[in-house]
Amino acid sequence: MSSFDMFNLKFDVFNLKKVTRLGVLLAATGLMAACSDSDSSGSSVGTGGNSTTGGMINSGASAASGNEGNCEANTAGVNWDALMTENCPNLSDYNLFQNSTDPTANPNAGGVIFDLTTPLFTDYASKYRFVFVPEGETIKYNENEVLSFPIGTVIAKTFTMPVDTSARDGDEVVIETRLLIHRESGWVARPYYWNPGSGNTDAALSISSKTVSVSTTHEGTTRTFDYIVPSQASCLSCHAVQSAGLPKITLPIGPKARFLNRDFDYTSGSALIQTENETANQLTYWAEHGILSGLPNLTSVPVTPSYRDENEAGLTNMSKAEVQDAAEAYLDINCAHCHRAGLSISEIQLGDGSYVDESYRGAAGSTGLQMEYNRNFEDDQTKFGVCKTPVAGGHNSYPQDVVPTRADLSYLRFRVDTTDSRHKMPELGRVTIHDEGVSLISAWINQMDPANCTP
């Protein structure tokens, strides 16, 4: 396994908390989800999955009234009105969680925890993801794109730094909670910072970015570094798609069917509705419990492979096809939100009922690198960088983005293996190098069939 200098959080700055982990969530080292088929009536779904007790996730959750919100309102559940109209100063004002000091478990009615198959890398942080859907609303299934979430949806993601990445169910420091809120005007991003000065009893709206000194032990090595809490504007730079002459559109990135198509342990206190067995497919669970419509049989739902830090040791035992698949999934979740164009983007239905125009692309979609998982690699390998001269940036030592069999000469491998702001990819969201990710991308390039790439 690559020597993995990792970070150690300043314990005098943050409050440590022991969290009882949400089953599969962090046992898998943090991030991804699952799938199935049915309408919101609770009829049989997909292949059936595990049997569940009755109940809808958003039954009794209420919804926005259409009136002006009040951040100080004393609501029994989620403060939907404030979410729809107000940028509240404190995370607790929205009342998303039963315990306002713990955003890692126990959502109020309408909320459910989820995870992804392969996660976006964020400096070895652990992540707790929840989606909140108002009563009477459902999410629409899309085969390739992010699911179409109804107006009123809130996606909450809390970032924590474990004391040791080998024990993610142990002590950790809560750093930030990011919200994506689907308002009438579209999606808005609101990052909240858990200020150690307040004893970490609440998180404050972080309009500008913040730098936090943290540390963690990874693979036996401790590294201290400056973690960056993004500004609202920084959030939009990754979550926006654009088209010439048309307004930018903000969208979620991770909750696509292919990343959600996995089992999750719903027996912990983090799920309001329990299953009779320990695990259920996430998409099936959502459909059976009333918040997802249009889900086909699971056999027809795409799925990305799971690549976690612990999978690095097995790279040498993976087949060529398995490495290819894992690399495409990794590039998709880490890079394709910017490096994408057209393809299936018109699947996404917006809050007003219209669909995203097929001309929309990510911020770097015009560079020629387009690395969506549902794009066929063999159809045009240059879109994945093979023998492609870099359009932006570039480096004299790396003439092409990907030089087959030569990861050491490939600019793409260099970009994921540097913290130089002029070259690193992704440009935002990390200040450290994901050693296991570098190993995967290197293995992918080195196993390719030789090609005569000329500058």
C-alpha positions as CSV (number, residue, x, y, z in Angstrom):
1,M,0.0,0.0,0.0
2,S,1.3,3.4,-0.8
3,S,2.9,5.4,2.0
4,F,0.1,7.6,3.0
5,D,1.1,10.6,5.0
6,M,-2.1,11.6,6.6
7,F,-3.3,14.2,8.8
8,N,-4.0,14.6,12.5
9,L,-6.6,17.0,13.8
10,K,-5.9,19.6,16.4
11,F,-7.7,18.3,19.4
12,D,-7.4,21.5,21.3
13,V,-9.3,23.3,18.5
14,F,-12.2,20.9,18.1
15,N,-14.4,18.8,20.3
16,L,-13.9,15.1,19.7
17,K,-17.0,13.0,19.8
18,K,-17.5,9.3,19.8
19,V,-20.1,8.3,17.2
20,T,-21.8,4.9,17.0
21,R,-21.5,4.3,13.3
22,L,-24.3,3.8,10.9
23,G,-23.5,0.2,10.0
24,V,-22.3,-0.1,6.4
25,L,-21.8,3.6,6.1
26,L,-18.4,3.9,7.6
27,A,-17.5,0.3,7.8
28,A,-17.0,0.8,4.1
29,T,-15.0,4.0,4.8
30,G,-17.4,6.5,4.0
31,L,-19.6,7.2,0.9
32,M,-22.2,5.6,-1.5
33,A,-25.7,3.9,-2.2
34,A,-28.3,1.5,-4.0
35,C,-31.5,0.7,-6.1
36,S,-34.9,-1.0,-7.2
37,D,-38.4,-0.6,-8.8
38,S,-41.9,0.7,-7.8
39,D,-44.2,3.7,-7.5
40,S,-44.7,5.7,-4.4
41,S,-47.6,3.5,-3.3
42,G,-45.3,0.9,-1.7
43,S,-46.1,-1.9,-4.1
44,S,-43.4,-4.5,-4.7
45,V,-40.2,-3.1,-6.0
46,G,-37.5,-4.4,-8.3
47,T,-36.3,-7.8,-7.3
48,G,-37.9,-7.4,-4.0
49,G,-34.8,-7.0,-1.9
50,N,-35.2,-7.5,1.9
51,S,-38.7,-7.3,3.3
52,T,-39.4,-4.1,5.3
53,T,-41.8,-2.9,7.8
54,G,-44.4,-0.4,6.5
55,G,-44.2,3.3,6.5
56,M,-43.2,6.2,4.3
57,I,-40.0,8.0,4.9
58,N,-41.7,11.4,4.5
59,S,-45.0,10.5,6.1
60,G,-45.9,13.2,8.6
61,A,-42.8,15.2,7.6
62,S,-45.0,18.2,6.5
63,A,-43.8,20.5,3.7
64,A,-43.3,24.2,3.0
65,S,-46.5,26.3,3.4
66,G,-45.5,28.8,0.8
67,N,-45.2,31.5,3.4
68,E,-42.1,33.4,4.3
69,G,-39.9,31.4,6.5
70,N,-38.6,32.2,10.0
71,C,-35.2,30.9,11.2
72,E,-36.4,31.2,14.8
73,A,-39.6,29.2,14.3
74,N,-40.1,26.5,16.8
75,T,-41.1,23.6,14.6
76,A,-41.7,20.0,15.6
77,G,-39.9,18.7,12.6
78,V,-37.9,20.1,9.7
79,N,-38.3,23.9,9.2
80,W,-39.3,23.6,5.6
81,D,-40.5,27.3,5.3
82,A,-37.1,28.6,6.4
83,L,-35.3,26.2,4.0
84,M,-37.3,27.5,1.1
85,T,-36.8,31.3,1.7
86,E,-34.1,32.0,4.3
87,N,-30.4,31.6,4.6
88,C,-30.4,30.9,8.3
89,P,-27.3,31.8,10.3
90,N,-27.2,28.5,12.1
91,L,-27.7,24.9,10.9
92,S,-30.0,24.2,13.8
93,D,-32.4,26.8,12.6
94,Y,-33.6,24.3,9.9
95,N,-34.1,21.5,12.5
96,L,-33.0,18.7,10.2
97,F,-31.8,16.4,12.9
98,Q,-33.3,15.2,16.2
99,N,-30.2,16.2,18.0
100,S,-29.1,19.6,16.6
101,T,-25.5,19.0,17.9
102,D,-25.1,15.8,15.9
103,P,-25.5,16.0,12.1
104,T,-24.2,12.5,11.6
105,A,-27.3,10.5,12.7
106,N,-31.1,10.5,13.4
107,P,-32.7,12.8,10.8
108,N,-36.2,14.2,11.5
109,A,-39.1,12.9,9.5
110,G,-38.6,13.2,5.7
111,G,-34.8,12.4,6.0
112,V,-32.9,9.2,5.3
113,I,-29.2,8.5,5.4
114,F,-27.4,7.2,2.3
115,D,-24.0,6.3,1.0
116,L,-22.3,5.9,-2.4
117,T,-20.4,3.0,-4.0
118,T,-17.3,5.0,-4.8
119,P,-16.9,8.4,-3.1
120,L,-15.5,11.7,-4.0
121,F,-12.2,12.1,-2.2
122,T,-12.0,15.0,0.3
123,D,-8.8,14.8,2.2
124,Y,-9.6,11.4,3.9
125,A,-12.6,12.9,5.6
126,S,-15.6,10.7,6.6
127,K,-18.9,11.8,5.2
128,Y,-22.5,11.4,6.4
129,R,-25.1,12.0,3.7
130,F,-28.8,12.5,4.2
131,V,-31.6,13.5,1.8
132,F,-34.8,15.1,3.1
133,V,-37.9,15.0,1.0
134,P,-41.1,17.0,1.9
135,E,-44.3,15.1,2.6
136,G,-46.3,14.3,-0.5
137,E,-43.2,14.6,-2.9
138,T,-41.2,11.9,-4.6
139,I,-37.8,11.7,-6.4
140,K,-37.9,10.8,-10.0
141,Y,-35.6,8.0,-11.2
142,N,-33.1,8.7,-14.0
143,E,-31.0,6.0,-15.5
144,N,-27.8,7.9,-16.1
145,E,-28.0,11.3,-14.5
146,V,-28.5,12.6,-11.0
147,L,-32.0,11.8,-9.8
148,S,-34.7,14.4,-10.4
149,F,-35.4,15.8,-6.9
150,P,-38.6,17.7,-6.2
151,I,-38.6,21.3,-5.0
152,G,-38.2,21.3,-1.2
153,T,-35.5,18.6,-1.2
154,V,-32.5,19.1,1.0
155,I,-29.3,17.1,0.6
156,A,-27.1,17.4,3.7
157,K,-23.5,16.2,3.8
158,T,-21.4,16.4,7.0
159,F,-17.6,16.1,6.9
160,T,-15.7,14.8,9.8
161,M,-12.0,13.9,10.3
162,P,-11.3,10.6,12.0
163,V,-8.5,10.5,14.5
164,D,-7.4,7.4,12.6
165,T,-8.7,6.3,9.2
166,S,-8.4,2.7,10.2
167,A,-11.0,3.3,12.9
168,R,-13.7,5.4,11.3
169,D,-16.2,4.3,13.9
170,G,-14.1,5.8,16.6
171,D,-13.3,9.4,17.6
172,E,-13.6,12.1,15.0
173,V,-13.9,15.8,14.6
174,V,-16.9,17.4,13.0
175,I,-15.8,20.1,10.6
176,E,-18.6,21.2,8.3
177,T,-22.1,20.4,7.0
178,R,-23.0,21.3,3.4
179,L,-26.5,21.8,2.3
180,L,-27.9,21.7,-1.2
181,I,-31.5,23.1,-1.0
182,H,-33.9,22.8,-4.0
183,R,-35.8,26.1,-3.9
184,E,-38.4,27.4,-6.4
185,S,-35.6,29.3,-8.1
186,G,-33.3,26.2,-8.3
187,W,-30.7,24.6,-6.2
188,V,-28.7,26.7,-3.8
189,A,-25.6,25.7,-1.8
190,R,-25.2,26.7,1.8
191,P,-22.0,25.5,3.7
192,Y,-22.1,25.5,7.5
193,Y,-19.0,25.5,9.7
194,W,-18.8,23.8,13.1
195,N,-17.0,26.5,15.0
196,P,-14.8,25.1,17.7
197,G,-15.1,28.5,19.6
198,S,-18.7,27.7,20.3
199,G,-17.9,24.2,21.6
200,N,-19.2,22.6,18.4
201,T,-22.8,22.9,19.6
202,D,-23.9,24.4,16.3
203,A,-22.7,25.2,12.8
204,A,-22.7,28.7,11.4
205,L,-23.3,29.7,7.8
206,S,-19.9,30.1,6.0
207,I,-20.4,32.6,3.2
208,S,-16.6,32.9,2.7
209,S,-14.1,30.0,2.8
210,K,-12.4,29.0,6.0
211,T,-9.1,27.2,6.7
212,V,-8.9,24.8,9.5
213,S,-5.8,23.0,10.8
214,V,-6.5,19.3,11.1
215,S,-4.7,16.0,11.3
216,T,-5.4,12.3,11.1
217,T,-3.4,9.1,11.1
218,H,-3.6,7.1,7.9
219,E,-1.7,3.9,7.4
220,G,0.2,4.5,10.6
221,T,1.5,7.9,9.6
222,T,0.1,11.2,11.0
223,R,0.0,14.3,8.9
224,T,-1.3,17.8,9.7
225,F,-2.7,20.0,7.0
226,D,-5.1,22.9,6.4
227,Y,-8.5,21.7,5.5
228,I,-10.6,24.2,3.5
229,V,-14.3,24.8,4.2
230,P,-15.6,26.1,0.8
231,S,-17.4,29.4,0.3
232,Q,-20.8,29.4,-1.3
233,A,-19.3,30.4,-4.6
234,S,-16.8,27.6,-4.5
235,C,-19.7,25.1,-4.1
236,L,-21.3,26.4,-7.2
237,S,-18.1,26.1,-9.3
238,C,-18.4,22.3,-9.1
239,H,-22.1,21.9,-9.0
240,A,-23.0,24.2,-12.0
241,V,-23.5,23.2,-15.6
242,Q,-23.6,25.8,-18.3
243,S,-24.4,26.4,-22.0
244,A,-23.6,29.5,-24.1
245,G,-26.4,32.0,-23.9
246,L,-28.3,30.1,-21.2
247,P,-28.3,30.5,-17.4
248,K,-26.1,28.3,-15.3
249,I,-27.9,25.4,-13.6
250,T,-26.9,24.1,-10.2
251,L,-27.2,20.3,-9.7
252,P,-26.3,17.7,-7.2
253,I,-23.4,15.4,-8.2
254,G,-23.3,12.2,-6.3
255,P,-26.8,10.8,-6.0
256,K,-27.1,9.0,-9.4
257,A,-28.6,5.6,-9.6
258,R,-25.3,4.0,-10.4
259,F,-23.7,5.3,-7.2
260,L,-26.7,4.6,-5.1
261,N,-27.1,1.0,-6.3
262,R,-25.8,-0.7,-3.2
263,D,-26.9,-2.2,0.1
264,F,-27.1,-0.2,3.3
265,D,-27.5,-1.2,6.9
266,Y,-30.8,0.4,8.1
267,T,-30.9,-1.2,11.5
268,S,-29.1,1.6,13.3
269,G,-30.9,4.6,14.9
270,S,-30.0,6.6,11.8
271,A,-33.1,5.2,10.0
272,L,-36.6,6.2,11.0
273,I,-38.0,3.1,9.3
274,Q,-36.3,-0.2,10.2
275,T,-36.0,-3.3,8.0
276,E,-36.7,-6.8,9.3
277,N,-33.3,-7.8,8.0
278,E,-30.0,-6.0,8.4
279,T,-29.6,-4.5,5.0
280,A,-31.5,-3.3,2.0
281,N,-30.7,-2.0,-1.4
282,Q,-30.8,1.8,-1.0
283,L,-32.9,2.5,-4.2
284,T,-35.3,-0.3,-3.3
285,Y,-35.6,1.1,0.2
286,W,-36.4,4.6,-1.1
287,A,-39.0,3.3,-3.5
288,E,-40.6,0.9,-1.0
289,H,-40.8,3.7,1.5
290,G,-42.4,6.3,-0.8
291,I,-39.7,8.8,-1.8
292,L,-38.6,7.3,-5.2
293,S,-40.8,6.7,-8.3
294,G,-40.0,5.1,-11.6
295,L,-37.4,2.6,-10.4
296,P,-37.1,-0.3,-12.8
297,N,-36.1,-3.8,-11.9
298,L,-32.7,-3.8,-10.2
299,T,-31.2,-5.9,-12.9
300,S,-31.6,-3.0,-15.4
301,V,-30.2,-0.3,-13.0
302,P,-26.5,0.6,-13.7
303,V,-24.0,0.2,-10.9
304,T,-20.4,1.5,-10.4
305,P,-17.9,-0.7,-8.7
306,S,-16.9,0.2,-5.1
307,Y,-13.3,1.5,-4.9
308,R,-12.3,2.4,-1.3
309,D,-8.9,3.0,0.2
310,E,-8.8,-0.6,1.5
311,N,-9.2,-1.8,-2.1
312,E,-5.7,-0.5,-3.2
313,A,-4.0,-3.6,-1.8
314,G,-6.0,-5.8,-4.2
315,L,-5.2,-3.8,-7.4
316,T,-2.6,-6.4,-8.5
317,N,-5.2,-9.1,-8.3
318,M,-7.9,-7.3,-10.3
319,S,-8.5,-8.2,-13.9
320,K,-7.9,-5.6,-16.6
321,A,-11.6,-5.1,-17.0
322,E,-12.0,-4.6,-13.3
323,V,-9.3,-2.0,-13.1
324,Q,-10.8,-0.2,-16.2
325,D,-14.3,-0.2,-14.5
326,A,-12.9,1.0,-11.2
327,A,-10.9,3.8,-12.9
328,E,-13.9,5.0,-14.9
329,A,-16.0,5.1,-11.7
330,Y,-13.3,7.0,-9.9
331,L,-12.9,9.6,-12.7
332,D,-16.7,9.9,-12.9
333,I,-17.2,10.9,-9.2
334,N,-14.0,12.9,-8.9
335,C,-13.7,14.6,-12.2
336,A,-16.8,14.3,-14.5
337,H,-18.8,17.0,-12.7
338,C,-16.6,19.4,-14.6
339,H,-15.3,17.2,-17.4
340,R,-18.7,16.4,-19.0
341,A,-20.7,17.5,-22.0
342,G,-24.1,16.6,-23.4
343,L,-24.6,12.8,-23.5
344,S,-27.5,12.0,-21.2
345,I,-27.8,15.4,-19.3
346,S,-31.2,16.0,-20.8
347,E,-32.6,13.2,-18.6
348,I,-32.7,15.7,-15.7
349,Q,-36.0,17.3,-14.9
350,L,-35.9,20.7,-13.2
351,G,-38.3,22.0,-10.6
352,D,-40.5,23.8,-13.2
353,G,-41.1,20.6,-15.1
354,S,-38.7,21.4,-17.9
355,Y,-35.6,19.3,-18.8
356,V,-32.0,20.4,-19.0
357,D,-31.0,21.2,-22.5
358,E,-28.6,18.7,-24.1
359,S,-26.1,21.6,-24.9
360,Y,-25.2,22.0,-21.2
361,R,-21.8,20.9,-20.1
362,G,-19.6,21.0,-17.0
363,A,-17.1,23.8,-16.4
364,A,-14.3,21.9,-18.2
365,G,-16.6,20.2,-20.7
366,S,-15.1,22.1,-23.6
367,T,-11.5,20.9,-22.9
368,G,-12.1,17.6,-24.7
369,L,-11.8,15.6,-21.5
370,Q,-15.3,14.1,-20.9
371,M,-15.2,11.3,-18.4
372,E,-18.7,10.3,-17.5
373,Y,-19.1,6.7,-16.4
374,N,-21.9,6.1,-19.0
375,R,-19.6,7.4,-21.8
376,N,-18.2,4.4,-23.7
377,F,-14.4,4.4,-23.4
378,E,-13.8,2.4,-26.5
379,D,-15.9,4.8,-28.7
380,D,-13.5,7.7,-28.2
381,Q,-10.6,7.1,-25.9
382,T,-9.3,10.7,-26.4
383,K,-12.3,11.9,-24.3
384,F,-10.6,10.0,-21.4
385,G,-7.3,11.7,-22.3
386,V,-5.6,8.9,-24.3
387,C,-2.9,10.5,-26.6
388,K,-4.6,13.8,-26.0
389,T,-2.6,17.0,-25.7
390,P,-3.7,19.1,-22.7
391,V,-5.8,22.1,-23.6
392,A,-5.4,24.0,-20.3
393,G,-2.4,24.0,-18.0
394,G,-0.1,21.4,-19.3
395,H,3.4,20.5,-18.2
396,N,6.6,20.1,-20.3
397,S,7.3,16.7,-18.6
398,Y,3.8,15.3,-19.5
399,P,3.0,15.9,-23.2
400,Q,-0.3,14.0,-23.2
401,D,-3.1,13.6,-20.7
402,V,-2.8,9.8,-20.9
403,V,0.2,7.9,-22.4
404,P,-0.8,4.2,-22.5
405,T,1.5,2.0,-20.4
406,R,3.3,5.1,-19.1
407,A,1.6,6.6,-16.1
408,D,4.9,8.3,-15.3
409,L,4.5,10.4,-18.5
410,S,0.8,11.0,-18.2
411,Y,-0.4,14.5,-17.3
412,L,-3.7,13.1,-15.9
413,R,-1.8,10.9,-13.4
414,F,0.4,13.9,-12.5
415,R,-2.7,16.1,-11.9
416,V,-4.2,13.7,-9.3
417,D,-0.8,13.3,-7.7
418,T,0.0,16.9,-7.0
419,T,-1.2,19.7,-4.7
420,D,0.1,22.5,-7.1
421,S,-3.0,24.6,-7.7
422,R,-1.9,25.2,-11.3
423,H,-2.2,21.5,-12.1
424,K,-4.1,19.5,-9.5
425,M,-7.4,17.8,-10.3
426,P,-9.9,18.3,-9.0
427,E,-9.0,21.9,-8.7
428,L,-11.2,22.3,-5.6
429,G,-12.2,20.0,-2.7
430,R,-8.8,18.7,-1.7
431,V,-5.5,19.9,-0.4
432,T,-3.8,16.5,0.0
433,I,-3.1,13.7,-2.4
434,H,-5.3,10.6,-2.5
435,D,-2.6,8.0,-2.6
436,E,-5.0,5.1,-3.3
437,G,-6.6,7.1,-6.1
438,V,-3.2,7.7,-7.7
439,S,-2.5,4.0,-7.5
440,L,-5.7,3.2,-9.3
441,I,-5.2,5.7,-12.1
442,S,-1.6,4.6,-12.5
443,A,-2.6,0.9,-12.7
444,W,-5.3,1.8,-15.3
445,I,-2.8,3.7,-17.5
446,N,-0.1,1.1,-17.2
447,Q,-2.3,-1.8,-18.2
448,M,-3.5,-0.1,-21.4
449,D,-2.6,-1.4,-24.8
450,P,0.5,0.4,-26.2
451,A,-0.2,3.4,-28.5
452,N,2.0,5.7,-30.5
453,C,1.2,9.1,-29.0
454,T,3.0,11.9,-30.8
455,P,3.1,15.4,-29.3
